[in-house]
Amino acid sequence: MAAKQTEDAPSDTSNKDHGCGLIGSIRKFKPKEIFTWHLAKMLAMGQGLAGLICGTAITSQYLATNFHVNTPMLQSFLNYTLLCVTYTSMLLCRTGDENLLQILRRRWWKYFLLGLVDVEANYAVVKAYQYTTLTSVQLLDCFVIPVLMILSWWILKTCYRLVHYVAVCMCLLGVGTMVGADLLAGRDQGSTSNILLGDGLVLLSATLYAVSNVCQEYTVKNLSRVEFLGMIGLFSTLISTIQMVILEHHEVATIQWSWQVGLLFSGYALCMYVLYSCMPIVVKLTSATSVNLSLLTADLFSLFSGLFLFQYNFSGLYLVSLVVILVGFITFNAMPTDPTPSSSSIWEEGCYDNPTHSNIFKQEVEVKIPTEDEEDNKEESQMDEEKEKRRKRRKRGSKSSQSSGGGMGGVRHSTKM
């Protein structure tokens, strides 16, 4: 029994320490460190991107329903052309290693593959609506987030902690609430001609989007935003042109052009151009995963717009879904996903190469940088200590001289001291 009590003692102590650490973290919680101006700016910019996606959805909906125009490659071609004219021209005017020719000479094939991935991701998700339902597209499109987290962890060495996984689950719960509201409102639109093919296209599109976003984050954080957009615009324009001529030449030839159709095409191209131009800025400030979490509200914005434009039925679950997604986004950004652990956040769980040792030796380390006054005080204390040592040495030397000259009495006196 004594041995068993001895074995249980360390376990009780560790549990007590863990409980004290958790309580201490809760007591150290400071809302001002979480709800910062930077977080508000990221939230506003993310919702701005979601609004641009809403604009592309509305213009595409008008083209399909009112004018019977279904040309996703032509619409993408207009966006890529604008990117090419703007950013590829900027690269052409640069000198040195950032010149267009130098970039093409070093890594043209990488950008060609990236452009191919981006074009096919846009095409696959639009094509999926012809085979599966809107509910399936909305649900399976969230597959981009777990794939993106895996690729970020593997390629970018991003460190995710428990709070990030909880935040992602909250956002996905919000999407599920939105889909449930659609089903209750009778908005399960779309085709059911080949659900398996349609769902497969959605999953393929989500995977390609994740690859594109990870490459985008790496490029804008290590190279430049202009290089990424310029090379994407160049190669995606070429690829989309070839694909449009092969797959959509009949649809493009039968378009009944009018000023309304031209205005809708222009609105779609402008929204996509601004989205592609601004998204690398937000990705550089946060991460690709954070941006995709904020984009989950785009479908909700489309639904809110559809209440007035397409007479959709309103459901209170839409508001619940919006709140849940925004709370999940704020929770995700409450703690940075940097590879190096930060000691400033109360959510710190530890992210080290050896998780076993990190669990055993969890402790807080305080690093204090001395100020100038503290350094002066330290120097003065050191000088005082030196003076004190010298005084003692002089005193000890005088006493030893007295003991040598005074015989046994001096020895007896020094012994008492």
C-alpha positions in Angstrom: 0.0 0.0 0.0 2.9 2.4 0.8 4.4 1.8 -2.6 1.1 2.4 -4.3 0.6 5.6 -2.5 4.1 6.7 -3.5 3.3 6.0 -7.1 0.0 7.9 -7.0 1.6 10.9 -5.4 3.3 12.3 -8.5 0.2 11.7 -10.6 -1.9 13.7 -8.1 0.7 16.5 -8.1 0.8 16.7 -11.9 -3.0 16.8 -12.1 -3.0 19.6 -9.5 -0.3 21.5 -11.4 -2.3 21.1 -14.6 -5.4 22.4 -13.0 -3.6 25.3 -11.5 -2.1 26.1 -14.9 -5.5 26.1 -16.5 -7.0 28.3 -13.9 -4.0 30.6 -14.1 -4.5 30.8 -17.9 -8.1 31.7 -17.4 -7.2 34.4 -14.9 -4.6 35.8 -17.2 -7.2 36.1 -20.0 -7.2 39.7 -21.3 -9.9 40.5 -23.9 -7.9 43.5 -25.1 -5.1 41.2 -26.2 -7.6 39.1 -28.3 -10.0 41.8 -29.7 -7.4 44.0 -31.3 -7.6 46.5 -34.1 -5.6 44.0 -36.2 -8.3 41.4 -35.7 -11.0 43.9 -36.6 -9.1 44.8 -39.8 -8.7 41.2 -40.8 -12.4 40.5 -40.1 -13.4 43.5 -42.3 -11.1 42.6 -45.1 -12.2 38.9 -45.1 -15.8 39.9 -45.2 -15.0 42.3 -48.1 -13.6 39.4 -50.0 -16.7 37.4 -49.2 -18.8 40.3 -50.6 -16.8 40.1 -53.8 -17.6 36.4 -54.2 -21.2 37.3 -53.5 -21.0 39.7 -56.4 -19.7 37.0 -58.8 -22.5 34.7 -57.7 -25.2 37.3 -58.3 -23.9 38.2 -61.8 -23.6 34.5 -62.8 -27.1 33.9 -61.5 -28.5 36.7 -63.6 -26.6 35.5 -66.7 -27.9 31.9 -66.3 -31.5 32.6 -65.3 -32.4 35.8 -67.3 -30.2 35.5 -70.4 -29.5 31.7 -70.5 -25.7 32.3 -70.6 -23.5 29.5 -69.1 -19.9 30.2 -70.0 -17.7 29.8 -67.0 -14.5 29.7 -69.0 -15.3 32.9 -70.8 -15.9 34.6 -67.5 -12.7 33.3 -66.1 -10.9 34.3 -69.3 -11.9 38.0 -68.8 -10.6 38.0 -65.2 -7.2 36.4 -66.1 -6.9 38.8 -69.0 -7.2 41.8 -66.7 -4.6 40.3 -64.4 -2.3 39.7 -67.3 -2.6 43.2 -68.6 -2.0 44.7 -65.2 0.5 42.6 -63.3 2.3 40.9 -66.1 3.0 44.3 -67.6 4.4 45.4 -64.3 6.8 42.5 -64.3 7.8 43.3 -67.8 8.8 46.8 -66.8 11.0 45.6 -63.9 14.7 45.1 -64.0 17.1 42.5 -62.5 15.9 39.2 -61.0 12.3 40.5 -60.8 12.0 40.9 -64.5 9.4 38.8 -66.3 12.0 37.0 -68.5 14.2 36.2 -65.5 11.3 34.7 -63.6 10.2 32.7 -66.7 13.8 31.4 -67.1 14.0 30.1 -63.5 10.5 28.8 -62.6 8.2 29.0 -65.5 7.0 25.4 -65.2 5.9 26.0 -61.6 3.7 28.9 -62.5 2.3 26.9 -65.4 1.2 24.1 -63.1 -0.2 26.7 -60.6 -2.2 28.4 -63.4 -3.5 25.1 -64.6 -4.6 24.2 -61.0 -6.4 27.5 -60.6 -8.2 27.4 -63.9 -9.4 23.8 -63.4 -10.5 24.6 -59.8 -12.8 27.3 -61.0 -14.1 25.2 -63.9 -14.8 22.1 -61.8 -16.9 23.8 -59.2 -19.1 25.5 -61.8 -19.4 22.2 -63.8 -20.5 20.4 -60.6 -23.8 22.4 -60.5 -24.9 20.6 -63.6 -24.8 17.2 -61.9 -25.5 17.6 -58.2 -27.5 19.7 -55.8 -26.7 23.1 -54.2 -26.7 21.4 -50.8 -24.0 19.0 -51.8 -21.9 21.8 -53.3 -22.1 23.9 -50.2 -21.2 21.1 -47.9 -18.5 19.4 -49.9 -16.9 22.7 -50.8 -15.8 23.0 -47.1 -13.5 20.1 -47.8 -11.0 22.8 -48.9 -10.3 23.8 -45.2 -9.0 20.4 -43.9 -7.0 19.9 -47.0 -5.6 23.4 -46.7 -4.6 22.8 -43.0 -2.9 19.5 -43.9 -0.9 21.1 -46.8 -0.1 24.2 -44.6 1.3 21.9 -41.9 3.2 19.8 -44.3 4.6 22.5 -46.7 4.5 25.7 -44.8 5.3 24.1 -41.4 2.3 25.9 -39.9 1.7 25.0 -36.2 -2.0 24.4 -35.4 -3.1 24.1 -31.8 -6.3 22.9 -30.1 -8.0 26.3 -30.3 -7.6 26.3 -34.1 -9.3 22.9 -34.5 -12.1 24.0 -32.3 -12.5 27.2 -34.3 -12.6 25.3 -37.6 -15.3 23.0 -36.2 -17.4 26.0 -35.2 -17.2 27.4 -38.7 -18.2 24.1 -40.2 -21.0 23.9 -37.8 -22.2 27.3 -39.0 -22.1 26.1 -42.6 -24.2 23.0 -41.6 -26.7 25.4 -40.0 -26.9 27.4 -43.3 -27.4 24.2 -45.3 -30.1 23.1 -42.9 -31.9 26.4 -43.3 -31.7 26.0 -47.1 -33.4 22.6 -46.8 -36.1 24.0 -44.5 -36.7 26.9 -46.9 -36.9 24.5 -49.9 -33.8 25.8 -51.7 -32.3 22.4 -52.5 -31.8 23.5 -56.1 -29.6 22.0 -58.8 -29.5 18.9 -60.9 -29.5 15.2 -59.8 -28.5 13.7 -63.1 -25.2 12.3 -61.8 -24.8 13.1 -58.1 -21.6 11.0 -57.8 -19.9 12.8 -60.6 -21.0 16.2 -59.3 -19.8 15.5 -55.8 -16.5 14.2 -57.1 -16.1 17.5 -59.1 -16.7 19.5 -55.9 -14.1 17.5 -54.0 -11.6 17.9 -56.8 -12.3 21.6 -57.0 -11.8 22.0 -53.2 -8.5 20.1 -53.3 -7.2 22.2 -56.2 -8.3 25.4 -54.4 -6.3 24.2 -51.4 -3.2 23.6 -53.5 -3.6 27.0 -55.2 -4.0 28.8 -51.9 -1.0 27.2 -50.2 1.2 28.1 -53.2 -0.3 31.6 -53.1 0.6 32.0 -49.4 4.1 30.8 -49.9 4.7 33.0 -52.9 3.4 36.3 -51.4 5.2 35.7 -48.1 8.6 34.7 -49.7 8.6 36.4 -53.1 6.0 39.1 -54.1 2.4 39.6 -54.7 3.0 41.2 -58.1 5.0 38.1 -59.3 2.2 35.7 -58.2 -0.6 37.7 -59.9 1.5 38.4 -63.0 2.5 34.8 -63.6 -1.0 33.5 -62.8 -2.5 36.0 -65.2 -0.1 35.1 -67.9 -0.4 31.3 -67.8 -4.1 31.2 -66.8 -5.0 33.4 -69.7 -3.3 31.0 -72.2 -4.9 27.9 -70.6 -8.4 29.4 -70.3 -8.2 30.5 -73.9 -7.4 27.0 -75.2 -10.0 25.4 -72.9 -12.7 28.0 -73.9 -12.1 27.4 -77.6 -12.3 23.6 -77.2 -15.2 23.4 -74.7 -17.3 26.5 -75.0 -17.0 27.7 -78.6 -20.7 26.8 -79.3 -22.0 28.6 -76.2 -20.0 31.7 -76.8 -21.2 31.8 -80.5 -24.8 31.6 -79.4 -24.8 34.5 -76.8 -27.3 37.2 -77.6 -25.3 40.2 -76.8 -26.9 43.3 -75.3 -25.9 46.0 -72.9 -27.3 44.1 -70.0 -25.3 41.0 -70.8 -22.1 43.1 -71.3 -22.7 44.9 -68.0 -23.1 41.5 -66.2 -19.9 40.2 -67.8 -18.1 43.4 -66.8 -19.4 43.2 -63.2 -18.3 39.6 -62.9 -14.9 40.3 -64.3 -14.4 43.3 -62.1 -15.4 41.4 -58.9 -13.0 38.6 -59.7 -10.2 41.0 -60.6 -10.6 42.9 -57.3 -10.8 39.5 -55.4 -7.7 38.1 -57.0 -5.8 41.4 -56.4 -6.8 41.8 -52.7 -6.7 38.3 -51.5 -2.9 38.0 -51.5 -2.8 41.1 -49.3 -5.0 39.4 -46.7 -3.2 36.1 -47.0 0.1 37.8 -46.3 -1.3 39.4 -43.2 -2.9 36.3 -41.9 -2.9 32.9 -43.6 -4.7 31.0 -46.4 -6.7 29.0 -43.8 -7.9 32.1 -42.0 -9.0 33.7 -45.3 -11.0 30.6 -46.4 -12.8 30.6 -43.0 -13.9 34.2 -43.6 -15.0 33.3 -47.1 -17.6 30.8 -45.7 -20.0 33.7 -45.2 -20.1 34.4 -48.9 -23.0 32.0 -49.4 -24.8 33.8 -46.6 -24.3 37.1 -48.3 -25.7 35.6 -51.5 -28.7 34.4 -49.7 -29.3 37.7 -48.1 -29.1 39.4 -51.5 -31.4 36.7 -52.9 -34.1 37.7 -50.4 -34.5 41.0 -52.4 -33.3 40.0 -55.9 -34.7 36.4 -56.3 -37.4 36.3 -53.6 -35.8 33.7 -51.5 -37.5 32.7 -48.2 -35.9 34.0 -45.1 -34.9 31.8 -42.1 -33.6 32.8 -38.7 -31.1 30.1 -39.0 -29.2 32.2 -41.5 -28.4 34.8 -38.8 -27.4 32.0 -36.4 -25.1 30.6 -39.1 -23.5 34.0 -39.7 -22.8 34.5 -36.0 -21.4 31.0 -35.5 -19.0 31.4 -38.5 -17.8 34.8 -37.4 -17.2 33.6 -33.8 -15.2 30.7 -35.2 -13.2 33.0 -37.3 -12.4 35.3 -34.3 -11.5 32.2 -32.2 -9.2 31.0 -35.0 -7.3 34.3 -35.1 -7.1 34.7 -31.3 -3.8 32.8 -31.5 -1.2 33.0 -34.2 -0.3 29.9 -36.3 3.4 30.7 -36.5 5.8 27.8 -36.4 7.6 29.3 -33.4 5.6 29.2 -30.2 4.6 32.5 -28.8 4.6 33.1 -25.0 2.3 36.1 -25.2 -1.0 34.2 -25.8 -3.0 32.4 -23.1 -3.9 29.7 -25.6 -0.4 28.4 -25.8 -0.4 24.6 -25.9 3.2 24.0 -27.0 4.4 23.0 -30.5 7.8 21.2 -30.4 9.5 18.5 -32.2 9.1 16.0 -29.3 5.6 16.2 -27.9 6.4 13.7 -25.1 9.0 16.0 -23.6 6.8 19.0 -24.1 4.0 17.4 -22.1 6.4 16.4 -19.2 8.3 19.6 -18.9 5.5 22.2 -19.5 6.4 25.3 -17.6 6.3 29.1 -18.1 9.6 30.9 -18.8 9.8 34.6 -18.3 12.4 36.5 -20.2 13.2 39.8 -18.8 15.2 42.5 -20.6 16.9 44.8 -18.2 16.4 48.6 -18.6 19.2 51.2 -18.4 18.4 52.0 -14.8 18.5 48.4 -13.8 21.9 48.0 -15.5 23.2 51.1 -13.7 21.9 49.7 -10.4 23.5 46.4 -11.1 26.9 48.1 -11.8 26.6 50.1 -8.6 25.9 47.0 -6.6 28.8 45.2 -8.2 31.1 48.2 -7.3 29.8 48.1 -3.7 30.5 44.4 -3.5 34.0 44.9 -4.7 34.6 47.7 -2.2 33.2 45.5 0.6 35.5 42.6 -0.4 38.6 45.0 -0.4 37.6 46.3 3.0 37.4 42.8 4.4 40.7 41.8 2.8 42.4 44.9 4.4 40.8 44.2 7.7 41.8 40.5 7.5 45.4 41.6 6.6 45.6 44.0 9.5 44.4 41.3 11.9 46.9 38.8 10.6 49.7 41.3 11.2 48.5 41.9 14.8 48.3 38.1 15.4 51.9 37.6 14.2 53.2 40.4 16.5 51.0 39.8 19.6 51.7 36.1 20.3 49.1 33.8 21.7 46.7 36.6 22.6 46.4 37.6 19.0 45.7 34.0 18.0 43.0 33.7 20.7 41.4 36.9 19.5 41.3 35.9 15.9 39.8 32.6 16.8 36.8 34.3 18.5 36.3 36.3 15.3 
